[in-house]
Amino acid sequence: MWALLVLIGAASVSAHLQDLSFDGQKVFRVIPQNDEQVEILNFLASIMEVDFWQPDSVTLVRPKMQVDFRVEAEKSFKVEDLLKESGMEYQVLIDNLQAALDAQFDSQARTASHSYVKYNNWNTIAAWTADIAAQNPDLVSRSEIGKTYEGRPMYLLKLGKSGANKKAIFMDCGFHAREWISPAFCQWFVKEAVETYGKDTVMTTLLDKLDFYVLPVVNIDGYVYTWTNDRMWRKTRSKNAGSTCIGTDPNRNFDAGWCTLGASDYPCSSTYCGSAPESEKETKALADFIREHLSTIKAYLTIHSYSQLLLFPYSYTYNLPSNYQELNSIARAASKELASLYNTEYTYGPGAKTIYPAAGGSDDWAYDQGIKYSFTFELRDTGRYGFLLPESQIKPTCEETFLAVKYIANYVLEHLY
């Protein structure tokens, strides 16, 4: 078997950087049964480029855990041989990644302009933020909270009727560039809020009594890069001193157990924690805004994909938050609301115990700032499409998620502190 592994490693690891067609690339799902099989995955990752989808890094792989990873076309047959030889349970989730990429764009709404049932590129989203504010001046306003590494403005939308001493909920999308369903949800949420105000009693009350801060895309540079260069890009696009590898994982870049469990100090890693907490302009802008509005922000919601999870602190430690029972019951009820529409099943619980430890996350950081209602959503699906969820699933995904968010917001309104 080791001879086979060495053979796999000998082929060039940088081949796909020149030619970013994903033709023939495969996504495997394996369930290592013991430490020896985990070790095989570790070795595999050490000799060739393996893109871990779930968990984020090979260092987090444990026996009996479901592991999804992507490999280059020319390696896929050798990897399959290796998995067979090792006796590891596996399946091919995506047989040809390029075909899955092309199949994402299955929406019937073929319009050049903004659409809530299509994936929109950054320029389209940026224009939309201006339009939605201009069309709904009594409900929506737009501000700029900072600039990205590459100089793009970070637009924040504020939703709510103007009023004195209003408390707020902060929600962001698009931390990880390739998780396209995430920004799609932030746009959908704004649309729903605006369209149902005055019609839906719960939403009307929420907007009358609370403000919602919505950051449609956190990692804008990375998101742009997924449209222009590499659909599978995850991190920011900042340069790293002393390394040719680009980018930091923005969701490992917060001062919450920074760079300890489940984060890497290696700049080439997909979970690289950055040179220091808030080293990224994007995370610093977000953190600065929240710090400036700490007296009013009472809940923090961050939207990721995929896995169908509703998580709350902590992820950087196995310790439970002080209001664990309350957070767990909110997550249970919100998951039930979400499932009421299409029976989509979510798993919920504290991050480290529910999936795996991950330090430096925005949800843990917000919680430690005193925002006691802090949640991370991992939207559809559970791996059939992974990061390449087809456009035909945007509407159902957003509809069900909206119910859960509305539930949490209403709970927060009734339990202001």
Backbone torsions as a table, in degrees:
resi	resn	phi	psi	omega
1	MET	NA	-39.1	-176.9
2	TRP	-65.6	-32.6	177.1
3	ALA	-61.3	-40.0	179.1
4	LEU	-63.1	-42.4	179.9
5	LEU	-62.5	-43.2	-179.6
6	VAL	-62.9	-39.0	178.8
7	LEU	-61.0	-42.7	179.0
8	ILE	-62.5	-42.8	-175.6
9	GLY	-68.0	-25.5	-175.0
10	ALA	-66.3	-31.0	-179.3
11	ALA	-67.1	153.1	-176.6
12	SER	-61.2	134.7	179.4
13	VAL	-88.0	-14.6	-174.7
14	SER	-100.8	9.0	-175.2
15	ALA	-53.8	-39.6	-172.1
16	HIS	-77.3	-9.5	-178.2
17	LEU	-72.0	-31.8	178.5
18	GLN	-76.0	-35.6	-173.2
19	ASP	-127.2	99.6	-173.9
20	LEU	-91.1	47.1	165.0
21	SER	-87.3	141.4	179.9
22	PHE	-99.9	18.8	-176.9
23	ASP	-58.6	125.8	177.0
24	GLY	82.7	-8.8	176.2
25	GLN	-67.9	144.7	-177.5
26	LYS	-121.2	152.6	171.3
27	VAL	-115.1	121.3	-179.8
28	PHE	-101.9	150.3	167.6
29	ARG	-119.6	125.1	178.1
30	VAL	-126.8	156.0	173.7
31	ILE	-128.9	91.7	179.2
32	PRO	-62.8	135.2	-174.1
33	GLN	-93.0	-19.9	-175.2
34	ASN	-152.1	176.9	-177.0
35	ASP	-61.9	-33.8	-179.1
36	GLU	-64.3	-41.9	179.0
37	GLN	-69.8	-34.3	174.1
38	VAL	-61.6	-41.8	-179.5
39	GLU	-61.9	-36.9	178.1
40	ILE	-62.9	-41.9	178.2
41	LEU	-65.5	-39.0	176.9
42	ASN	-61.5	-43.6	-179.5
43	PHE	-66.4	-43.0	177.5
44	LEU	-54.4	-46.8	-179.1
45	ALA	-66.7	-27.1	-177.6
46	SER	-78.8	-23.9	-176.3
47	ILE	-105.6	-7.2	177.9
48	MET	-151.0	164.2	179.3
49	GLU	-77.0	115.0	176.6
50	VAL	-119.6	126.2	-179.8
51	ASP	-97.9	106.0	-178.3
52	PHE	-81.0	122.8	178.8
53	TRP	-91.0	-40.0	-176.0
54	GLN	-154.9	114.0	-7.3
55	PRO	-67.6	-177.3	-174.7
56	ASP	-71.9	-17.7	-172.9
57	SER	-151.3	149.6	-179.9
58	VAL	-64.0	-26.1	-178.4
59	THR	-64.9	-19.1	-178.3
60	LEU	-92.3	-4.8	-176.3
61	VAL	-70.8	132.1	178.2
62	ARG	-130.7	158.8	176.9
63	PRO	-55.5	145.1	178.0
64	LYS	71.8	5.9	179.9
65	MET	-90.9	142.5	175.9
66	GLN	-77.8	125.1	-175.5
67	VAL	-124.3	123.5	177.0
68	ASP	-111.1	129.6	178.0
69	PHE	-146.8	155.1	-176.7
70	ARG	-109.7	138.8	176.0
71	VAL	-130.7	155.8	-179.4
72	GLU	-67.4	154.4	-174.7
73	ALA	-54.2	-47.8	-173.0
74	GLU	-71.3	-13.1	179.1
75	LYS	-98.7	-15.3	-166.2
76	SER	-62.3	-36.8	-178.8
77	PHE	-69.5	-38.5	178.4
78	LYS	-66.7	-38.7	178.1
79	VAL	-63.1	-42.0	179.6
80	GLU	-63.1	-41.5	176.9
81	ASP	-59.6	-44.0	-179.2
82	LEU	-61.9	-44.1	-179.1
83	LEU	-63.4	-41.2	178.1
84	LYS	-62.0	-45.8	-175.8
85	GLU	-64.8	-33.8	-178.2
86	SER	-80.8	-9.6	-179.5
87	GLY	75.5	14.8	-178.8
88	MET	-77.0	136.7	174.4
89	GLU	-65.4	130.9	177.6
90	TYR	-152.0	159.5	169.1
91	GLN	-142.5	156.0	175.8
92	VAL	-92.0	109.6	-178.7
93	LEU	-74.0	-45.8	179.5
94	ILE	-128.8	119.7	-173.5
95	ASP	-81.4	-34.5	177.7
96	ASN	-141.0	107.0	-172.6
97	LEU	-62.8	-36.5	-179.6
98	GLN	-61.9	-41.0	178.6
99	ALA	-63.5	-39.0	178.6
100	ALA	-67.6	-37.4	176.6
101	LEU	-60.4	-47.6	-178.4
102	ASP	-65.1	-36.1	-175.9
103	ALA	-73.3	-14.9	176.5
104	GLN	-56.2	-40.4	-172.6
105	PHE	-84.5	62.5	-175.3
106	ASP	-103.5	9.5	179.8
107	SER	-68.1	142.4	177.8
108	GLN	-79.0	-15.1	-178.3
109	ALA	-79.7	86.2	-178.5
110	ARG	-93.6	85.3	-179.5
111	THR	-126.6	147.5	180.0
112	ALA	-77.4	-19.6	-177.4
113	SER	-89.4	-176.6	-178.8
114	HIS	-63.3	140.2	176.4
115	SER	-141.6	141.0	179.4
116	TYR	-80.8	-10.3	179.8
117	VAL	-113.1	17.3	174.9
118	LYS	-127.8	162.4	170.0
119	TYR	-82.2	126.2	-178.0
120	ASN	-104.5	139.3	177.0
121	ASN	-75.4	173.5	-172.5
122	TRP	-63.0	-42.4	-179.1
123	ASN	-59.5	-39.3	178.8
124	THR	-66.1	-41.6	179.2
125	ILE	-66.4	-43.1	-179.4
126	ALA	-60.3	-44.4	178.5
127	ALA	-64.0	-39.1	179.0
128	TRP	-61.3	-39.8	-179.5
129	THR	-60.2	-37.8	178.1
130	ALA	-70.1	-43.3	-177.7
131	ASP	-63.5	-47.6	-174.5
132	ILE	-65.4	-32.7	177.6
133	ALA	-72.4	-41.3	-179.5
134	ALA	-66.0	-35.7	-177.1
135	GLN	-80.1	-19.1	-177.2
136	ASN	-131.8	59.6	-172.3
137	PRO	-61.5	-24.8	-179.4
138	ASP	-84.0	-8.6	-177.7
139	LEU	-122.1	-27.6	-171.8
140	VAL	-129.8	134.3	170.0
141	SER	-132.9	154.3	-177.3
142	ARG	-119.7	138.2	173.9
143	SER	-136.2	169.8	178.1
144	GLU	-114.3	122.8	-175.8
145	ILE	-99.4	-0.8	179.9
146	GLY	162.4	-176.9	176.5
147	LYS	-123.4	150.5	178.8
148	THR	-77.7	174.8	178.0
149	TYR	-54.2	-40.2	-178.7
150	GLU	-89.6	7.8	171.5
151	GLY	91.0	13.5	179.0
152	ARG	-83.8	141.0	178.6
153	PRO	-70.3	138.2	176.6
154	MET	-96.1	103.9	-176.9
155	TYR	-87.1	134.5	176.6
156	LEU	-118.6	132.4	175.8
157	LEU	-101.1	137.1	174.9
158	LYS	-112.3	122.4	-178.4
159	LEU	-111.3	136.2	175.1
160	GLY	146.8	155.5	174.8
161	LYS	-74.7	142.9	-178.1
162	SER	-68.5	140.1	-178.7
163	GLY	-167.3	166.8	-177.8
164	ALA	-85.7	144.8	173.3
165	ASN	51.0	41.0	180.0
166	LYS	-80.2	140.0	172.7
167	LYS	-85.5	165.4	-172.2
168	ALA	-139.0	160.3	172.5
169	ILE	-120.4	132.6	179.2
170	PHE	-105.3	130.8	178.6
171	MET	-133.1	134.8	176.5
172	ASP	-130.4	157.4	179.2
173	CYS	-134.8	162.1	171.3
174	GLY	73.7	37.5	172.8
175	PHE	-66.2	-48.6	179.9
176	HIS	-101.1	123.9	-166.5
177	ALA	-56.2	-37.9	-172.6
178	ARG	-82.8	-4.9	-177.4
179	GLU	-87.1	69.0	-170.2
180	TRP	-61.2	-28.8	-178.8
181	ILE	-66.0	-22.5	-178.4
182	SER	-65.6	-57.2	175.9
183	PRO	-59.5	-31.9	177.9
184	ALA	-59.5	-36.8	179.2
185	PHE	-69.0	-42.8	-179.6
186	CYS	-58.8	-40.2	178.5
187	GLN	-65.6	-43.4	179.7
188	TRP	-61.4	-42.4	-178.9
189	PHE	-59.0	-45.0	-179.7
190	VAL	-62.1	-46.1	178.1
191	LYS	-57.2	-49.4	-178.4
192	GLU	-61.9	-43.9	-179.0
193	ALA	-59.2	-46.4	-178.1
194	VAL	-67.9	-43.9	-175.4
195	GLU	-72.7	-29.5	-175.6
196	THR	-98.1	-4.9	177.3
197	TYR	-62.4	129.4	-178.3
198	GLY	88.3	-10.5	178.9
199	LYS	-114.6	-48.2	179.6
200	ASP	-92.1	122.4	-173.2
201	THR	-64.2	-40.5	-178.6
202	VAL	-64.3	-47.8	-178.4
203	MET	-65.3	-37.5	179.0
204	THR	-63.3	-45.2	178.1
205	THR	-62.5	-43.4	-179.5
206	LEU	-58.9	-45.8	-177.2
207	LEU	-74.6	-26.2	175.7
208	ASP	-71.7	-36.5	-170.7
209	LYS	-105.5	-17.1	-179.5
210	LEU	-129.3	159.3	167.0
211	ASP	-107.5	148.2	173.3
212	PHE	-116.0	124.2	170.8
213	TYR	-96.5	122.9	-178.6
214	VAL	-121.8	118.8	175.4
215	LEU	-102.8	102.2	-169.1
216	PRO	-65.2	-33.6	176.7
217	VAL	-143.8	121.2	176.8
218	VAL	-79.9	-55.4	-173.6
219	ASN	-94.1	72.4	-173.1
220	ILE	-65.9	-44.6	-179.0
221	ASP	-58.7	-45.0	178.9
222	GLY	-63.3	-41.1	179.6
223	TYR	-62.5	-44.5	177.2
224	VAL	-59.1	-42.3	-178.4
225	TYR	-62.9	-32.9	177.7
226	THR	-69.4	-22.1	177.5
227	TRP	-87.1	-27.6	-172.1
228	THR	-106.0	-32.0	-171.1
229	ASN	-126.3	-52.0	-171.7
230	ASP	-145.0	103.9	-176.8
231	ARG	-58.8	-23.3	-175.3
232	MET	-94.7	7.8	-179.7
233	TRP	-65.6	144.5	-175.0
234	ARG	-119.2	-42.2	-167.0
235	LYS	-86.4	-173.4	172.0
236	THR	-74.9	-174.0	-179.1
237	ARG	-118.6	22.8	-179.1
238	SER	-76.4	153.2	176.8
239	LYS	-81.6	146.5	178.7
240	ASN	-111.4	125.1	-178.6
241	ALA	-58.0	132.6	176.2
242	GLY	74.9	11.1	179.9
243	SER	-141.7	147.3	175.0
244	THR	-86.7	-9.7	-179.4
245	CYS	-78.2	138.4	-173.8
246	ILE	-100.5	144.1	164.6
247	GLY	91.7	155.8	176.4
248	THR	-126.3	148.1	172.8
249	ASP	-76.2	109.8	-175.5
250	PRO	-63.2	-23.9	179.6
251	ASN	-90.9	17.7	167.9
252	ARG	-124.9	11.9	-167.9
253	ASN	-107.1	7.6	-179.2
254	PHE	-97.1	157.6	-176.5
255	ASP	-82.4	68.3	178.6
256	ALA	-140.9	91.4	-175.0
257	GLY	62.0	32.0	-169.0
258	TRP	-49.2	130.0	174.3
259	CYS	59.0	30.1	174.2
260	THR	-101.5	-114.5	-177.0
261	LEU	-61.8	133.4	170.1
262	GLY	67.3	22.8	173.6
263	ALA	-136.6	155.8	-176.2
264	SER	-117.9	145.4	175.5
265	ASP	-98.4	14.0	-180.0
266	TYR	-99.7	116.6	-172.8
267	PRO	-58.3	-22.3	-179.2
268	CYS	-84.1	-10.4	-179.0
269	SER	-73.9	148.0	178.9
270	SER	-72.5	-14.6	177.3
271	THR	-111.7	30.3	179.3
272	TYR	-59.8	129.7	-172.9
273	CYS	-82.9	-7.6	-177.1
274	GLY	91.5	172.1	-176.0
275	SER	-77.1	-19.0	178.8
276	ALA	-166.6	162.8	174.8
277	PRO	-58.7	136.9	-179.3
278	GLU	60.0	30.2	175.1
279	SER	-68.1	-23.4	-179.0
280	GLU	-87.0	137.0	-179.0
281	LYS	-59.5	-34.9	-177.5
282	GLU	-67.6	-46.2	-178.7
283	THR	-69.9	-36.1	179.1
284	LYS	-64.4	-42.4	179.5
285	ALA	-62.1	-44.1	179.9
286	LEU	-63.7	-48.2	-178.2
287	ALA	-64.3	-41.1	179.0
288	ASP	-60.5	-43.9	-179.3
289	PHE	-61.8	-45.1	-179.1
290	ILE	-65.2	-42.1	178.1
291	ARG	-59.5	-41.0	-179.1
292	GLU	-67.4	-24.0	-176.5
293	HIS	-115.9	24.3	-175.5
294	LEU	-60.8	-31.1	-177.9
295	SER	-69.3	-22.5	-178.1
296	THR	-106.5	-28.4	-176.1
297	ILE	-77.9	118.2	-174.4
298	LYS	-110.6	-9.1	176.5
299	ALA	-148.2	149.1	178.2
300	TYR	-130.1	124.3	179.7
301	LEU	-123.9	128.1	178.2
302	THR	-125.3	133.6	-169.5
303	ILE	-110.0	121.4	179.4
304	HIS	-126.9	-177.4	168.7
305	SER	-153.0	160.2	0.7
306	TYR	-121.7	173.3	176.0
307	SER	141.9	-15.0	-179.3
308	GLN	60.2	63.4	-178.9
309	LEU	-129.5	149.8	170.3
310	LEU	-126.0	106.5	-171.7
311	LEU	-110.8	155.1	173.1
312	PHE	-141.0	171.9	-175.6
313	PRO	-59.6	151.0	5.3
314	TYR	-111.2	156.8	170.8
315	SER	-109.4	-24.6	-177.9
316	TYR	-87.1	-6.1	176.3
317	THR	-148.2	156.6	176.3
318	TYR	-81.9	-6.6	176.8
319	ASN	-63.0	147.3	179.5
320	LEU	-92.3	148.4	177.5
321	PRO	-68.1	158.7	-175.3
322	SER	-62.9	-32.7	178.7
323	ASN	-102.3	39.1	-177.7
324	TYR	-52.6	-47.5	-176.6
325	GLN	-59.2	-41.8	-179.2
326	GLU	-66.7	-47.6	-179.7
327	LEU	-61.8	-39.6	-179.3
328	ASN	-65.7	-39.2	-179.4
329	SER	-72.6	-34.1	174.9
330	ILE	-64.0	-46.0	-178.9
331	ALA	-62.4	-39.2	179.3
332	ARG	-63.5	-48.1	-178.2
333	ALA	-67.0	-39.2	179.6
334	ALA	-66.5	-38.7	177.8
335	SER	-65.0	-35.9	178.6
336	LYS	-67.3	-42.7	175.6
337	GLU	-57.8	-47.2	-178.1
338	LEU	-59.5	-42.8	-177.0
339	ALA	-71.3	-17.6	-174.2
340	SER	-64.9	-19.7	-175.3
341	LEU	-90.3	-53.8	-176.9
342	TYR	-125.6	15.4	-178.6
343	ASN	59.8	29.0	177.9
344	THR	-76.2	122.4	-175.4
345	GLU	-89.8	127.8	175.4
346	TYR	-112.0	145.5	170.8
347	THR	-99.6	141.6	-177.9
348	TYR	-134.2	157.9	177.5
349	GLY	151.6	-178.7	178.3
350	PRO	-68.7	139.8	-170.7
351	GLY	-51.2	-55.8	-173.7
352	ALA	-60.1	-41.3	-176.7
353	LYS	-80.5	-28.5	-174.1
354	THR	-83.7	-40.5	175.9
355	ILE	-121.1	-72.4	-179.9
356	TYR	-166.1	159.7	179.5
357	PRO	-69.9	143.0	177.6
358	ALA	-153.6	113.7	-177.0
359	ALA	-89.6	155.5	173.8
360	GLY	82.4	18.7	-178.2
361	GLY	-82.3	152.8	-177.2
362	SER	-67.7	-32.7	-177.7
363	ASP	-67.7	-44.1	177.1
364	ASP	-63.6	-42.1	-179.9
365	TRP	-61.2	-47.1	-179.6
366	ALA	-61.0	-42.2	179.2
367	TYR	-61.0	-45.2	-179.8
368	ASP	-68.9	-16.6	173.4
369	GLN	-78.9	-7.7	179.6
370	GLY	107.1	5.2	176.7
371	ILE	-87.2	99.7	-166.3
372	LYS	-79.5	-12.9	174.5
373	TYR	-106.5	93.7	-174.8
374	SER	-128.5	121.5	-173.8
375	PHE	-136.2	146.1	172.4
376	THR	-116.0	126.2	172.1
377	PHE	-97.6	134.5	166.8
378	GLU	-112.0	107.5	-172.6
379	LEU	-75.6	-172.9	179.4
380	ARG	-55.6	155.9	-0.5
381	ASP	-114.5	-149.6	178.0
382	THR	-105.5	11.4	173.2
383	GLY	132.7	-14.4	178.2
384	ARG	-57.0	-43.8	176.0
385	TYR	-111.7	-21.0	178.8
386	GLY	60.6	-124.6	-178.8
387	PHE	-77.4	-4.5	-174.7
388	LEU	-109.0	44.5	-179.4
389	LEU	-59.9	126.7	-178.6
390	PRO	-63.3	150.9	179.5
391	GLU	-58.0	-29.6	179.8
392	SER	-63.0	-15.0	178.2
393	GLN	-97.8	-2.3	-179.6
394	ILE	-60.7	-50.9	-175.7
395	LYS	-60.0	-55.5	179.8
396	PRO	-60.8	-38.3	179.4
397	THR	-61.7	-46.1	-177.8
398	CYS	-69.9	-38.5	179.7
399	GLU	-60.3	-47.2	-176.7
400	GLU	-71.0	-38.4	-179.6
401	THR	-65.9	-37.2	178.6
402	PHE	-57.0	-40.2	179.1
403	LEU	-61.5	-41.8	-179.3
404	ALA	-68.5	-42.8	179.9
405	VAL	-64.1	-41.8	179.3
406	LYS	-62.1	-40.7	178.0
407	TYR	-60.6	-48.6	-178.8
408	ILE	-61.8	-44.8	-179.2
409	ALA	-60.0	-42.5	179.9
410	ASN	-65.7	-39.1	176.7
411	TYR	-61.3	-45.9	179.9
412	VAL	-59.5	-44.1	179.4
413	LEU	-58.8	-39.1	-178.0
414	GLU	-81.8	-8.7	-178.9
415	HIS	-130.3	45.6	-179.5
416	LEU	-66.1	147.1	-177.7
417	TYR	-135.3	NA	NA
